[in-house]
């Protein structure tokens, strides 16, 4: 966006906050689905600037955070094998598995490489036909088109030493799981704008109607988030429950047709486990039969790996919005960005990392590695 400063205007932020204060008459709990939105909220102090009646609950919308421990262990097993070049985005390298992470594997001699696109990994496979090149294909609907295109190209070009370790998850089934949980307190959602830019909004009206919750598609800048909150609060106060698009500069109702066609060709819907949450029906994608030869889980026979989360890490409760990061006894003590117990402290979009980075904590941090305190300001 060329004129991004328009979405960081302090005067407009104050006017939106004033309108929210003037509208709200009773307590409401809203969940922002995306971890990028969580970081923006915590960085700019938006949750502390809102009236007391509006509570923001941090949702499971960080793809690194919800990648299950067993999938991390599968990645570690594959990356450790001779003749394998294991490629990933950088934020996955420090996510802890059962007893190590990808950085440790790299230090032990594994060929682990950071790439910026799955197509970079495909190029590596073309340059090194004697090596097995695996790309760690994680993420929500946002990253699925590029991953689908990479494996589509691999088949078209006959690159048979390339494969994907797929851990894709889908947002609407996660909202369904949250709303049907007995502990749910969520009364409205700020939907992830980048996901909807790919998928459109067609899956959300049914969710809004059945669960009687407003769903507002929202961007990531301070004014985007405040506008999303304003619209959601207006609906709640009027007893409405529909889908609104507050991110029209990037999101269309129909989504991105070309991206959707590529996803439909390469992937099919499947049940998927979410780290700290459990198995959610129809909440993920896997490769279709036509592309199953490019499935790294089957190629390297790691489908049987099963693991359990460490008891000291309460990231699952954080991801479900049941507790704030500071309510975990390990936060800022046994669990820091240097010594993370879970992915929510590692990921650049994790709620625990946001609270730690922007000093949202009850006490001092032992290792002193946090960032300097930023002045609370709705526009940074």
C-alpha positions in Angstrom: 0.0 0.0 0.0 1.7 3.2 -1.1 -0.1 5.5 1.3 0.0 3.3 4.4 0.3 6.4 6.7 -3.4 7.0 6.0 -4.2 4.0 8.1 -2.0 5.3 11.0 -3.7 8.7 11.5 -3.9 9.5 15.2 -6.9 11.9 14.8 -8.9 9.3 13.0 -7.9 6.7 15.6 -9.2 8.9 18.4 -12.5 9.5 16.5 -13.0 5.8 16.1 -12.3 5.2 19.7 -14.7 7.9 20.7 -17.4 6.4 18.5 -16.8 2.9 20.1 -17.1 4.4 23.6 -20.3 6.2 22.6 -21.8 3.0 21.2 -21.0 0.4 23.7 -23.6 -0.1 26.6 -22.6 -3.6 27.9 -19.6 -6.0 27.9 -18.7 -7.6 24.6 -15.9 -10.1 23.8 -14.4 -10.1 20.3 -11.8 -12.4 18.9 -9.2 -11.3 16.4 -8.4 -14.4 14.4 -5.0 -13.5 13.0 -1.7 -13.3 14.8 -0.7 -10.4 12.7 -3.7 -8.5 14.1 -2.7 -9.5 17.6 0.7 -8.1 17.3 -0.7 -4.8 15.9 -3.2 -4.6 18.8 -0.5 -5.2 21.4 2.2 -3.1 19.8 -0.1 0.0 19.5 -1.9 -0.6 22.8 -5.3 -0.8 21.1 -6.7 -3.2 23.7 -5.8 -0.8 26.5 -7.3 2.2 24.7 -10.7 0.5 24.2 -13.4 1.0 26.8 -13.5 -1.5 29.5 -16.7 -3.1 28.1 -14.8 -4.3 24.9 -12.5 -7.2 25.5 -10.2 -8.6 22.8 -9.5 -12.3 22.9 -6.5 -13.5 20.9 -7.4 -16.3 18.5 -5.4 -19.2 16.9 -4.6 -17.3 13.7 -0.8 -17.9 13.7 0.1 -20.7 11.3 3.5 -21.4 13.0 1.7 -21.6 16.4 -0.9 -24.1 15.3 1.4 -26.4 13.4 1.1 -29.5 15.6 4.1 -30.9 17.5 3.9 -34.2 15.6 4.3 -32.3 12.3 7.4 -30.5 13.7 8.8 -33.9 14.7 8.1 -35.2 11.2 10.0 -32.3 9.8 12.9 -32.9 12.1 13.0 -36.6 11.1 13.0 -35.8 7.4 15.6 -33.0 7.7 18.0 -35.3 9.5 18.2 -37.8 6.7 21.2 -38.0 4.4 20.6 -36.7 0.9 17.7 -34.4 1.9 17.6 -30.6 1.5 14.9 -29.4 3.8 13.5 -25.9 3.0 11.4 -23.7 5.1 10.5 -20.2 5.9 12.7 -18.8 8.6 10.1 -18.6 11.4 9.8 -22.4 11.5 13.5 -23.0 12.3 13.2 -22.3 16.1 9.9 -23.9 16.7 10.6 -26.6 19.3 9.8 -30.2 18.6 9.9 -32.9 21.2 13.7 -32.6 21.9 15.2 -30.2 19.3 14.4 -27.8 16.5 15.5 -27.3 12.9 18.4 -25.1 13.9 19.7 -28.0 16.0 19.3 -30.3 13.0 21.2 -27.8 10.9 24.0 -27.6 13.5 24.2 -31.4 13.6 24.9 -31.4 9.8 21.5 -31.5 8.3 21.0 -29.5 5.1 18.3 -27.1 6.3 17.8 -23.9 4.2 15.7 -20.8 4.6 13.8 -19.9 1.4 11.5 -17.0 0.6 9.1 -19.0 -1.6 8.3 -22.6 -2.3 9.3 -21.9 -5.9 12.8 -21.3 -4.5 12.8 -24.8 -3.2 11.6 -26.1 -6.6 14.5 -24.4 -8.2 16.9 -26.1 -5.8 15.4 -29.4 -6.7 16.0 -28.7 -10.4 19.6 -27.7 -9.7 20.3 -30.7 -7.5 18.6 -33.8 -9.1 20.7 -36.1 -6.9 19.1 -34.7 -3.7 15.6 -34.9 -2.3 14.3 -31.4 -1.7 11.4 -30.9 0.7 9.5 -27.8 1.4 7.7 -27.3 4.7 4.2 -26.2 3.4 2.5 -24.7 6.5 0.0 -21.9 6.8 -3.6 -20.8 6.4 -5.3 -20.3 3.1 -3.0 -17.3 2.4 0.1 -19.4 1.6 -1.8 -22.3 -0.1 -1.8 -20.9 -3.7 2.0 -20.6 -3.9 2.5 -24.0 -2.4 0.0 -25.5 -4.8 1.7 -23.7 -7.7 5.1 -25.2 -6.7 3.9 -28.8 -6.7 1.9 -28.2 -9.9 5.0 -26.9 -11.6 7.1 -29.8 -10.3 4.7 -32.3 -11.9 4.5 -30.3 -15.1 8.3 -30.1 -15.4 8.9 -33.7 -14.3 10.9 -32.8 -11.1 10.4 -35.9 -9.1 12.9 -35.1 -6.4 10.7 -32.4 -5.0 8.0 -32.9 -2.3 5.9 -30.9 0.2 5.5 -31.7 3.9 1.9 -30.3 4.1 0.4 -28.8 7.3 -2.2 -26.4 5.8 -5.1 -25.3 8.0 -8.4 -23.5 7.2 -10.0 -20.7 9.2 -13.8 -21.3 9.0 -13.7 -24.8 10.7 -11.6 -23.3 13.5 -14.2 -20.6 14.1 -16.8 -23.4 14.2 -14.7 -25.3 16.7 -14.3 -22.2 18.9 -18.0 -21.4 18.8 -19.1 -24.9 19.7 -16.6 -25.3 22.6 -18.3 -25.3 26.1 -15.8 -22.7 27.3 -16.4 -20.2 24.5 -16.9 -16.6 25.4 -16.5 -15.1 21.9 -19.4 -12.9 20.7 -17.9 -11.6 17.5 -14.9 -12.1 15.2 -12.4 -9.9 13.4 -11.7 -12.1 10.4 -8.2 -12.2 8.8 -8.1 -10.0 5.7 -5.3 -11.8 4.0 -7.1 -15.1 4.2 -10.2 -13.6 2.7 -8.2 -11.9 0.0 -7.6 -15.5 -1.3 -10.8 -17.3 -0.3 -13.4 -14.5 -0.3 -16.2 -14.4 2.2 -18.6 -17.1 1.0 -17.9 -19.4 3.9 -18.6 -16.9 6.7 -22.4 -15.9 6.4 -23.5 -19.4 7.5 -21.2 -19.3 10.5 -22.4 -15.8 11.5 -26.1 -16.9 11.1 -25.8 -20.2 12.9 -23.8 -18.9 15.9 -25.4 -15.5 15.9 -22.1 -13.6 15.8 -20.9 -10.7 13.7 -17.9 -11.5 11.5 -16.0 -8.4 10.3 -13.2 -8.9 7.7 -10.4 -6.7 9.0 -7.0 -5.5 7.9 -3.8 -5.1 10.0 -3.1 -1.4 10.5 -4.4 0.4 13.6 -7.3 2.1 11.8 -8.2 -1.2 10.1 -8.5 -2.9 13.5 -10.4 0.0 15.1 -12.8 0.1 12.2 -13.4 -3.6 12.5 -14.1 -3.3 16.2 -16.4 -0.4 15.6 -18.5 -2.3 13.1 -18.6 -5.4 15.3 -19.7 -3.4 18.3 -22.4 -1.7 16.3 -23.8 -5.1 15.2 -23.7 -6.5 18.7 -25.5 -3.5 20.2 -28.2 -3.8 17.5 -28.5 -7.6 17.9 -27.2 -8.2 14.4 -25.0 -11.1 13.2 -23.8 -10.8 9.6 -20.6 -10.6 7.6 -19.1 -7.1 6.9 -16.0 -6.3 4.8 -13.9 -3.6 6.4 -11.0 -4.5 4.2 -12.4 -3.7 0.8 -9.2 -2.5 -0.6 -7.9 -6.1 -0.6 -10.9 -8.4 -0.2 -13.6 -9.2 -2.7 -16.6 -11.4 -2.0 -15.5 -14.0 -4.6 -11.8 -13.9 -3.4 -9.1 -14.7 -6.0 -10.5 -17.0 -8.6 -7.1 -18.0 -10.1 -5.8 -18.9 -6.7 -8.9 -20.8 -5.8 -8.6 -22.9 -9.0 -5.0 -23.8 -8.2 -5.9 -24.8 -4.6 -8.8 -26.9 -5.9 -6.6 -28.7 -8.4 -3.8 -29.6 -6.0 -5.4 -29.9 -2.5 -8.4 -31.6 -1.0 -10.0 -30.9 2.4 -9.0 -33.2 5.3 -9.2 -33.3 9.1 -6.2 -31.6 10.7 -4.7 -31.4 14.1 -4.0 -27.9 15.6 -1.3 -27.5 18.1 -2.7 -27.1 21.6 -6.3 -27.4 20.3 -6.6 -30.9 18.9 -8.2 -32.4 15.7 -10.7 -30.2 13.9 -12.8 -31.9 11.2 -12.3 -30.6 7.7 -9.9 -27.9 8.9 -7.0 -28.6 6.6 -5.8 -29.5 3.2 -3.7 -32.4 1.9 -2.5 -33.2 -1.6 -5.0 -34.9 -3.9 -4.4 -38.4 -5.3 -3.1 -36.8 -8.5 -0.3 -35.1 -6.5 0.2 -37.8 -3.8 3.6 -38.7 -5.2 4.8 -35.3 -4.0 3.7 -35.9 -0.4 6.8 -35.9 1.8 5.0 -37.7 4.7 4.4 -40.7 2.5 7.6 -40.5 0.5 9.7 -40.6 3.8 7.3 -42.9 5.7 6.8 -40.6 8.7 3.0 -40.8 8.9 3.2 -42.9 12.2 5.0 -40.2 14.3 2.8 -39.2 17.3 3.8 -36.9 20.1 2.4 -35.0 23.2 2.6 -31.4 24.2 4.9 -30.5 27.1 2.7 -30.0 30.3 4.5 -26.8 31.3 3.4 -25.0 28.1 -0.1 -23.7 28.1 0.0 -22.3 24.5 -3.1 -24.4 23.7 -5.2 -22.3 26.1 -3.7 -19.1 24.7 -4.6 -20.2 21.2 -8.1 -20.9 22.3 -8.4 -17.5 24.0 -8.9 -19.1 27.4 -6.0 -17.3 29.0 -3.7 -14.4 28.2 0.0 -15.2 27.9 0.9 -13.6 31.2 -1.5 -16.1 33.0 0.8 -19.0 32.0 3.3 -19.6 35.0 6.1 -20.3 32.5 5.7 -17.0 30.6 8.8 -14.8 31.0 10.6 -17.3 33.3 11.0 -20.8 31.9 9.6 -19.6 28.5 11.3 -16.7 26.7 12.2 -16.0 23.1 15.6 -17.5 23.9 14.3 -20.6 25.6 10.8 -21.1 24.2 8.6 -23.9 25.4 6.0 -23.5 22.6 5.5 -21.9 19.2 3.5 -19.0 20.5 6.7 -17.6 22.0 8.7 -18.3 18.8 6.6 -17.1 16.0 6.7 -13.5 14.9 2.9 -13.6 15.0 2.5 -15.5 18.3 0.6 -14.0 21.2 3.2 -14.8 23.8 5.9 -13.3 21.6 3.8 -10.1 21.3 3.3 -9.8 25.0 6.9 -10.4 25.7 8.2 -8.0 23.0 5.9 -5.2 24.0 6.3 -5.7 27.7 2.9 -6.9 28.6 3.8 -8.8 31.7 3.3 -8.7 35.4 6.9 -8.8 36.5 10.4 -8.3 35.2 11.9 -10.6 32.6 14.9 -12.5 34.0 17.2 -12.4 31.0 16.6 -8.8 30.1 16.3 -9.5 26.4 13.0 -7.8 25.7 12.6 -4.7 23.5 12.5 -1.2 25.0 9.1 -0.1 26.3 7.1 1.6 23.6 4.8 4.5 24.4 1.2 3.4 24.2 -0.2 5.0 21.1 -3.0 3.9 18.8 -0.8 4.6 15.7 2.6 3.5 16.9 
